[in-house]
């Protein structure tokens, strides 16, 4: 048997012993008539507020009650120092046998790191200058049966941090702070859109025909209706139905589901916001997202200079660069006549540039591979890539001066797409034609791939509109300087652990 296996078994035995000891302590409390779980305590205040109540050079007589998880516990005979942590921060507590009483103090000393307690007392400052609560009484709120991760090393295994996010949040202040920032970012998105007159709505997550994006859906079965359904890949087609119905400014901030790969930028369940404005267009959407992101950055982080790993700095100051898709391709290939070249010559040049292209690919597939693999990752500072090929975006309106391009943008920051936005297609005849072209290319059954009810809605008349989507997880990654989507999702998807 290897040393690693012996060590793991010894560690597991130690954990089992601790669990048994703590379980016995919980039973001791019950036997003494003390509930180890579920007691309500009134008038609890945050630890930060308690610390602020300390007034130097006077006798602090106000009774203060705090609650939190014990993180450190140091018994020194007739006195004990401990630190508790709540959502807002940490606070040192000081317990004396003379204040708590002989029996209560004896019971108090049997508390463990990880236990959750409430404590009442007066604020004072120790000889070392630390603001502290001198306890007059405490209440057991929740007995922790399992030990917390080792204090100085914390929770360093990344997979364990993702699987047991609750431990990550207990032990890693950086993780807690990051998720608080995520919450603030989402709150500011809503505040900004409300200030612009947008209404938040909710549309179906279970759909008969998944539409609004090119992605593989998750499939399920609706027993009550005896039919197959799909988790939505995007809410777009339902939000546009609302434009038909007379809602002029709508958005939905919620989950989408795509049955595709998992990597540092993709999670199959992700948060997205889609926004639609009647009588707007692509320009309207570019102004909206530029204003929104800069407003959020300023309010949440107090700066438009976003620091990323490796001393990289993203400058969000407006205006942001705008670059037509064709210009970027011509610049990268070094050929101003790229779009006039025969397919065979494009294929040869693409191979020379290092693009992974196949001999049977179309002109568009070769060109877009160059964009995605050789151009996109170089767009570090905010860049609106505009006027994309019409075949790539079947729900967008064509450019008035070029029917081969659509009036769209893709916002690229730090080499990844943060948001697409369109002048939305509202011509039902053209929309049906483009849907059918997509079906022909994919080989799918039109009855299962074309949303006829959406086309019917368009036939009643949808006003000209601008629309956009924002990957909220990616936006949080950008603004917090985080490199993996798993670090900004509280509970990322993981393969079940094999026992």
Secondary structure, DSSP 8 states (H G I E B T S, - for coil): --HHHHHHHHHHHHHHHHHHHHHHHHHHHHHTT--SB----SS---HHHHHHT--TTS-----EEEEEEEEEEEEETTEEEEEEE-SS-EEEEEEEHHHH-HHHHHHHTT--TT-EEEEEEEEEE-TTS-EEEEEEEEEEEE---S--S-TTT-S--HHHHHHTHHHHHHH-HHHHHHHHHHHHHHHHHHHHHHHTT-EE----SEESS--SSS----EEEETTTTEEEEE-S-SHHHHHHHHHTT--EEEEEEEEE--S--BTTB-SEEEEEEEEEET--HHHHHHHHHHHHHHHHHHHHS-SEEEETTTEEEE--SS-EEEEHHHHHHHHHT-TTGGGS-HHHHHHHHHHHT----TT--HHHHHHHHIIIIIGGG--S-EEEEEEEGGG-TTB-EETTEEEEEEEEEEEETTEEEEEEEEB---HHHHHHHHHHHHHHHT--HHHHS-HHHHHHHHH----EEEEEEEHHHHHHHHHT-S-GGGTSTT--------
